Amino acid sequence: MDLGISGRTAIICASSKGLGRGCAQALAEAGCTVVINGRDAATLEATASQIRASTGATVLTVVADVSTRAGQDALLAAAPEPDILINNNGGPPPKPFRDVSREALLEGVVQNMATPLELIQRVVDGMIARRFGRIVNITSASVLTPLTGLDVSSAARAGLTAFLAGVAREVAHANVTINNVLPGSFDTDRLKSGLTKMAAIKGMSVEEMAKARRSDVPAGRFGEADEFGKLCAFLASSHAGYITGQNVLIDGGAFRGSF
């Protein structure tokens, strides 16, 4: 399918690896100029080289922490008028809720709620003026169903979801959409790190923890970043203009719900 976004410019936050990289790859395949971002220059440039080689797309790199004003400035200097914004950022590591300090709570809100909101504030008016904009926020399945130890991340991402529910309706008239994609368990470095920490909390081996997590997924496996990226690219496409304010769950059926 031609997604109708060839020639568009996309900013993908935290995209040197994992789900962000999957989104960058899919958008590059769709013909977008992509701005990818990470904090490790070597990893970021390796990813950019691989995406360029496999797609022929223009790939710009920005080494920055997107949770800082300077990092956001650097992203927007590389792409002052983005058509597509993919918000993504690492969440706090798993921790028993009794051990969560005020500082850790506030940091989680900065990373997973304030940062994407700040970026949206800076790009949305330009999208409205150009009558095209696609904003996709990578949140988490934990917004819908609790995951032990991820209370701070879940709360901040749920706050982002609630904040943007009204905003999405305010900007829809201008062909600007805002949607959230809620990943379950995907085979990424973040999943491996989380499994290691949760195994320690529960007194299990990492292998036992991974087996237990997979057993909770009806699909019988962890997701792949490439399939996540293709969903993200569709929501960013010209065909998705009538989809806005939605939470799209991609978790292999792990969330048990009829609605």
C-alpha positions, 0 to 999 in steps of 0.5 A: 500500500502506498501510504501517501506520505512520500516526501513528508518529514518525520521526527521520531524520538528515541529511535536509534533502536527498539520501537522507535527504530521500527517506526523510523524504518517504516516511515523511511520505507514510505518515502519520508525524510526521517529525523532520528534521535538518540543519546549515543552517537555511534549507535545512532549513526549506525542505525541511520546508515542501515536505514539509508542503505535499505531504503534510500531515504534521507535520514538526519541524526540528532544526538540529544536528550529529548526531555531537555529544552536543548534536545527539543531545540536540536530536533526542531532545528533539524526539521523546523516544519515536521509533518509527522511527530512520533513521541517516544521516550524511555520510562523509569525502570521497574521498582516496587511502589513503596520505593518510589521517591517524589524525585523519581515520580516527578522524573517519570512525569517529565519523561513520559508526560511533559516531554511529549506534550512540550513537543506537540505544543511546538509543532501542532500550530504549523501542522494546522496551518499546513492542513496536515499533521500526524502525531503518534505517541508511543505509550504502553499497554500498562495504561490499560492494565497494570504491570507490577513495578511500572506504576510511575511509567503507567501513571505518567503515560495515562496522564498524557493520554487523558491530557491529549484526549481533548486536544485531539478533538480540537485539532482534527478539523485541520487534518491533524491527528493525535493517536497513541499506540500501546505496545505490549511485550516487544523483543527490544533491549528495554524488554530484556532490561525490564525482565532482568530487573523484574526477575530480581524483584521476584527472585526468579531467573531471567529465563523463567521471567521471560517464559512467564511473560511469553505465557501471558501472550496468546500469540505465544511470542514477543512482538517485533519492532518492524511490525510495530513500526508498520502500524505506526506508519499507517497511523501517520499515513494520508489514509488515517485522517479519520482516526484520532484520539484513539489508543491502539493496543498492539500486544498479541492479545495479552490484554483480556478485554472485550472492548 
